């Protein structure tokens, strides 16, 4: 039996684009705008879902959405201070939607 030795730790996984996402939007005077949310710790985050079913489960079936690539969503969110991107957020049992991920 041979033992493998590693001289150093492997590199951390690189950020891989999430592909096209279903992004919740709201209508405004200039058309539709991506909804930004707050994490439980209060940070701003853009949110995208990998399917319309996951979006509906989290935000309701009447939530309007658009398809955006991950880089496009980041480009929209970063100028307004949302540097994080949350994909497919899930809610913990016993916590209301408003407590877990708040619109911001």
N, C-alpha and C positions, 0 to 999 in steps of 0.2 A: 504494500500500500504506500503510495507516495502522497505527500502533503504538499499542496500548492502554497507557495509563499508570495505575498504581494509586497512590493517595495513601497507602494503608496496607495492611498485610497483612490477608488475610481472617481472620475469626474462626475459632478452632479448632473442629473438629467437636464438636457437643454429644454427650454420652453418650446413646445411644438404648437403650431397654430391649431386652433380648435375647428377650423373649417367654417362652413356657413352655419350661422346660429339663428334661432328664432328669438328676436329681441323685442321685449315689450315696449310699446310706444304710447304716447298720449298726443292728442291733437292740440295745437296751439295756433297763434296768429300766423306763423310762418309755415304751417303745415304740420306734419307729425314730427315728434321729437322723441329720442330714446329716453325711456324712464331710467333715472339713476336711483340707487337705493343706498341705505346705510347698513353696515354690518352691525352685529350685536355690540361691538365696541365703539361704534359711532363713525367709522371710516366710510368714505364714499366709495361706491363700487358700481361699475356697469354690470349688467346681468344679461346672460344669454342662455338659451336652452337648446338642447340637441334635438328636440322634437316638439311639435305643437301640443302633444299630450302632456309632456312634462311641464310646459308652460301653463297649460290649463289647470293641471293639478296644483300648481303653486299659486297662481294668480287668478284663477277662475276662467271659465270658458268664454266670457265676454271680453277678455283682455285683448285689444288689438295688438298686432305684431307685424314686423317686417323681417326679411332675411338680410343679414349683414355678415360679412366675413369678420373674423376675430380682429385682424389689423384695422379694418374700417371702424369697428366699434371702439377699439382703443383710441383711434385717432379722433373720434367724436367726443369721447369722455375725458381724455387727458387735459384739454385746455380749460375745463371747468373743475379740475381738481380730483377727478375720479381716476386714479392711476391703477386701481385694482380691477380685475375682471373675475366675476364669479359665474361659473358655468354649472347649470343644473343644481341650483341651491335646493336643499331639502329642509323641511321643517321638523323640529323635534316634537314628539308627541307631548301634548299638554301645553304647548306654547302656541299662542295665537299667531297668525301671520303677521300682524302688526308688531308684535314684540320681537319676532325673530329677524325679519328683514323689513325695514321701514322705507317707504318712499322718501327720497330726500331732495 
